[in-house]
Amino acid sequence: MATEIKAPVFPESVADGTIATWHKKVGEPVSRDEVICDIETDKVVLEVVAPADGSLVAIIKGEGDTVLSDEVIAQFEAGAVAAAAPEAAPAAAAPVASAPAAASTQAVDQNQAPAVRKALSETGINAADVQGTGRGGRITKEDVTSHQAKPATSVQPLSVAVGERIEKRVPMTRLRKRVAERLLAATQQTAMLTTFNEVNMKPIMEMRKQYKDAFEKRHGARLGFMSFFVKAATEALKRYPAVNASIDGDDIVYHGFYDIGVAVSSDRGLVVPILRDTDRMNYAEVEGGIAAYAGKAREGKLSIEEMTGGTFTITNGGTFGSLLSTPILNQPQTAILGMHKIQERPMAVNGQVEILPMMYLALSYDHRLIDGKEAVGFLVTIKELLEEPAKLILDL
């Protein structure tokens, strides 16, 4: 007897989703808890698994179709493998020698991350042909990209004339569309302004160099720069509550907690997981939380709850070499801090010229709520705490 396979129940903040990939065809055997379908929302990719051993008897929602929360997307039959779909019949006539290779490919696909499976599906590359460089020989998305870039072993005829310009049109992902909508709304619905300053990173760099090995040995986490910025921002938010507030209609909501979002780049686009109650976290907890979120982002495993909320955001364009930028607000938050590349520059110190590792800081804020005086004071506070980290650690 066939049972219904339904889409997961989406949180209130997610209206619908899109069928990204069907990993199983009608009639193909599937094991219990094996991923059979990926549903992409505007925040995360959700996996639908098989309820038991069996096979699909019908796919109701195809790839690219929009689905609602708890909507039926397929029919499933437990137990014996269902009869294959008519279009799959010609495959039975294929030479017997090809069957083991297909089985091997499927076995590899089942263990790949959603981003890898999607890349294999979009490029049409056989997983068995890709050399995995990840842990335990697993395939990463970069492996798929590198394999695609390799020249073919045999000469293939050109599909276009020499010198002809080529263009490729692909649909925008739901996450990319959602990011675009939010960024456009932020520029249209807020009085956004950006103020800048610069910070001497030498004190933090020297402290990090001195204690990074002991820190990693003691806490099992690498000591990076982000934990200093998160703790400095948390202290500055305490001194300037308006920067930690949000606007709800005609009301100002002042938050008595500090949930800082850290922008992370992933294969699907920019995501902002939230570090909760950063005022109660130590440096090791901040670094461990960021590392865990970065790993989940690469594997497409971030949950909606981990990216919902937040009272302030930090983004680090310096990771990619950006020297200066004007970050866009992450609504309904009223401010966002932009970090940038550390670059040595000649600076005047006590009448002498010194070469120091400097970083430009940018604070974009909603001028409807935050005045220039508060914004500048907030940014100067972060600068002072970073240039004298002892004050930050001793809560001075």
ZAMARGU-4260 file (C-alpha; in steps of 0.2 Angstrom, whole numbers, plus 5000, padded with zeros to 4 digits):
<rodrens>
0) 5000/5000/5000 | 5007/5017/4995 | 5010/5030/5008 | 5012/5049/5005 | 5029/5058/5006
5) 5026/5076/5012 | 5037/5091/5013 | 5043/5096/5030 | 5033/5108/5041 | 5041/5125/5037
10) 5044/5138/5051 | 5033/5153/5051 | 5046/5163/5043 | 5047/5152/5028 | 5032/5152/5016
15) 5036/5139/5004 | 5051/5129/4996 | 5057/5123/4979 | 5061/5105/4974 | 5079/5106/4971
20) 5084/5088/4967 | 5076/5071/4967 | 5090/5059/4971 | 5079/5044/4968 | 5068/5039/4953
25) 5052/5030/4952 | 5055/5012/4955 | 5073/5014/4961 | 5076/5005/4978 | 5079/5016/4993
30) 5084/5012/5011 | 5076/5019/5027 | 5082/5036/5031 | 5091/5038/5015 | 5089/5056/5007
35) 5077/5055/4992 | 5074/5074/4989 | 5081/5091/4993 | 5070/5105/4996 | 5077/5123/4995
40) 5070/5137/5004 | 5076/5155/5005 | 5086/5151/5020 | 5092/5133/5020 | 5091/5116/5011
45) 5080/5103/5019 | 5082/5085/5016 | 5067/5073/5014 | 5072/5055/5019 | 5063/5038/5015
50) 5052/5032/5030 | 5056/5014/5027 | 5065/5002/5014 | 5055/5002/4998 | 5054/5013/4983
55) 5045/5028/4975 | 5029/5024/4965 | 5025/5042/4960 | 5033/5059/4960 | 5020/5072/4962
60) 5031/5087/4963 | 5045/5088/4950 | 5062/5098/4951 | 5059/5116/4951 | 5041/5115/4957
65) 5035/5126/4972 | 5029/5116/4987 | 5020/5122/5003 | 5023/5116/5021 | 5017/5098/5024
70) 5012/5096/5005 | 5012/5079/4997 | 5027/5078/4985 | 5027/5059/4981 | 5020/5042/4984
75) 5030/5029/4992 | 5028/5010/4994 | 5037/5001/5008 | 5044/4983/5007 | 5046/4976/4990
80) 5053/4987/4976 | 5039/4995/4966 | 5038/4993/4947 | 5049/5004/4938 | 5042/5019/4928
85) 5039/5016/4910 | 5053/5028/4905 | 5065/5018/4915 | 5062/5002/4905 | 5075/5004/4892
90) 5088/5004/4906 | 5085/4986/4909 | 5091/4982/4891 | 5108/4990/4894 | 5123/4978/4894
95) 5125/4969/4911 | 5143/4975/4912 | 5137/4992/4915 | 5126/4988/4931 | 5141/4987/4943
100) 5147/5004/4938 | 5130/5012/4941 | 5128/5004/4958 | 5145/5010/4963 | 5140/5028/4957
105) 5124/5028/4967 | 5133/5022/4983 | 5145/5036/4981 | 5131/5049/4979 | 5121/5044/4994
110) 5135/5050/5006 | 5139/5067/4998 | 5134/5083/5005 | 5118/5092/4997 | 5130/5105/4989
115) 5140/5091/4981 | 5125/5081/4975 | 5118/5097/4967 | 5134/5101/4959 | 5136/5083/4952
120) 5117/5084/4946 | 5120/5101/4937 | 5136/5096/4929 | 5131/5079/4924 | 5148/5072/4931
125) 5149/5054/4937 | 5154/5054/4955 | 5164/5039/4953 | 5175/5049/4940 | 5179/5062/4953
130) 5194/5061/4964 | 5189/5066/4982 | 5201/5077/4993 | 5190/5078/5008 | 5191/5069/5024
135) 5190/5050/5021 | 5191/5053/5002 | 5174/5061/5002 | 5171/5073/4987 | 5169/5092/4990
140) 5161/5104/4978 | 5178/5111/4974 | 5183/5093/4968 | 5168/5093/4956 | 5173/5111/4949
145) 5191/5105/4947 | 5185/5089/4938 | 5174/5099/4926 | 5188/5111/4922 | 5200/5097/4917
150) 5202/5095/4898 | 5193/5081/4890 | 5204/5066/4886 | 5198/5065/4868 | 5196/5079/4856
155) 5178/5085/4855 | 5170/5095/4841 | 5168/5114/4845 | 5149/5117/4849 | 5151/5135/4843
160) 5161/5144/4830 | 5178/5151/4835 | 5177/5168/4841 | 5158/5167/4845 | 5154/5175/4862
165) 5145/5163/4873 | 5132/5166/4887 | 5124/5155/4899 | 5107/5158/4908 | 5103/5149/4924
170) 5089/5152/4936 | 5093/5162/4952 | 5092/5151/4968 | 5079/5154/4981 | 5093/5160/4993
175) 5100/5172/4981 | 5083/5179/4977 | 5079/5181/4995 | 5096/5189/4999 | 5093/5201/4984
180) 5075/5206/4990 | 5082/5209/5008 | 5096/5220/5002 | 5085/5230/4990 | 5072/5232/5004
185) 5086/5238/5016 | 5092/5252/5004 | 5074/5257/5000 | 5066/5257/5018 | 5080/5264/5029
190) 5089/5280/5030 | 5106/5271/5029 | 5122/5280/5032 | 5140/5273/5034 | 5154/5280/5045
195) 5172/5274/5045 | 5187/5273/5056 | 5203/5263/5057 | 5211/5252/5070 | 5229/5248/5073
200) 5229/5229/5074 | 5247/5227/5081 | 5242/5224/5099 | 5229/5210/5095 | 5241/5202/5082
205) 5255/5202/5095 | 5243/5194/5108 | 5237/5182/5096 | 5255/5177/5091 | 5260/5175/5109
210) 5245/5164/5115 | 5237/5156/5100 | 5246/5139/5103 | 5242/5139/5121 | 5224/5144/5117
215) 5222/5130/5105 | 5229/5117/5116 | 5218/5123/5131 | 5202/5126/5122 | 5203/5115/5106
220) 5199/5131/5095 | 5210/5142/5085 | 5212/5160/5091 | 5207/5171/5077 | 5203/5190/5076
225) 5184/5188/5075 | 5182/5184/5094 | 5190/5200/5098 | 5178/5210/5087 | 5163/5200/5094
230) 5168/5204/5112 | 5172/5222/5107 | 5156/5225/5098 | 5146/5217/5113 | 5154/5229/5125
235) 5150/5244/5113 | 5132/5238/5111 | 5130/5239/5130 | 5136/5257/5130 | 5125/5262/5115
240) 5109/5253/5117 | 5101/5261/5101 | 5114/5251/5090 | 5107/5235/5098 | 5089/5240/5095
245) 5077/5238/5080 | 5062/5247/5073 | 5045/5239/5073 | 5032/5250/5064 | 5031/5266/5075
250) 5040/5257/5090 | 5058/5256/5095 | 5062/5239/5102 | 5077/5239/5114 | 5084/5222/5116
255) 5091/5217/5133 | 5102/5203/5125 | 5116/5202/5113 | 5114/5191/5098 | 5127/5194/5085
260) 5126/5187/5068 | 5142/5183/5059 | 5141/5184/5040 | 5148/5168/5032 | 5150/5164/5013
265) 5144/5148/5007 | 5142/5139/4990 | 5124/5144/4990 | 5127/5162/4995 | 5129/5173/5010
270) 5122/5167/5026 | 5121/5175/5044 | 5121/5162/5058 | 5118/5170/5075 | 5129/5169/5091
275) 5117/5170/5105 | 5121/5179/5121 | 5138/5184/5117 | 5140/5194/5133 | 5140/5177/5142
280) 5152/5169/5130 | 5171/5168/5132 | 5183/5169/5118 | 5185/5151/5116 | 5166/5149/5115
285) 5165/5163/5101 | 5179/5155/5091 | 5171/5137/5093 | 5154/5144/5088 | 5160/5152/5072
290) 5170/5137/5067 | 5155/5126/5069 | 5144/5138/5059 | 5157/5139/5045 | 5158/5120/5044
295) 5139/5119/5043 | 5138/5132/5030 | 5150/5123/5019 | 5140/5107/5020 | 5123/5116/5019
300) 5118/5110/5036 | 5113/5126/5045 | 5096/5126/5052 | 5083/5140/5050 | 5084/5143/5069
305) 5102/5146/5069 | 5100/5160/5056 | 5084/5168/5064 | 5085/5183/5075 | 5100/5193/5079
310) 5102/5211/5085 | 5118/5216/5077 | 5129/5209/5062 | 5148/5208/5059 | 5154/5205/5041
315) 5172/5202/5036 | 5176/5207/5018 | 5194/5207/5022 | 5194/5188/5020 | 5192/5191/5002
320) 5205/5206/5001 | 5192/5220/5002 | 5201/5236/5009 | 5185/5246/5011 | 5166/5244/5009
325) 5149/5250/5014 | 5140/5235/5021 | 5121/5235/5019 | 5110/5233/5034 | 5102/5216/5039
330) 5084/5221/5043 | 5076/5223/5056 | 5093/5227/5064 | 5099/5245/5064 | 5118/5243/5062
335) 5131/5232/5054 | 5150/5232/5057 | 5161/5229/5042 | 5179/5222/5044 | 5192/5223/5031
340) 5209/5218/5025 | 5224/5221/5037 | 5237/5231/5027 | 5253/5239/5033 | 5253/5258/5031
345) 5264/5272/5037 | 5256/5280/5052 | 5261/5295/5063 | 5264/5290/5081 | 5271/5303/5094
350) 5278/5313/5080 | 5287/5298/5072 | 5282/5288/5056 | 5279/5269/5060 | 5273/5255/5048
355) 5258/5248/5057 | 5245/5234/5052 | 5230/5244/5050 | 5212/5239/5046 | 5198/5251/5040
360) 5181/5248/5050 | 5164/5253/5043 | 5148/5255/5052 | 5132/5256/5042 | 5117/5262/5052
365) 5099/5267/5051 | 5099/5286/5053 | 5081/5285/5058 | 5086/5278/5075 | 5104/5281/5077
370) 5112/5298/5077 | 5129/5302/5070 | 5136/5305/5087 | 5130/5288/5093 | 5137/5279/5078
375) 5154/5288/5079 | 5155/5285/5097 | 5151/5266/5095 | 5164/5264/5082 | 5177/5273/5092
380) 5173/5262/5107 | 5177/5247/5096 | 5193/5255/5090 | 5199/5259/5108 | 5195/5242/5114
385) 5204/5233/5100 | 5219/5244/5101 | 5220/5241/5120 | 5214/5223/5122 | 5218/5223/5141
390) 5203/5235/5143 | 5192/5222/5134 | 5198/5208/5144 | 5198/5217/5161 | 5181/5225/5157
395) 5187/5243/5159
</rodrens>
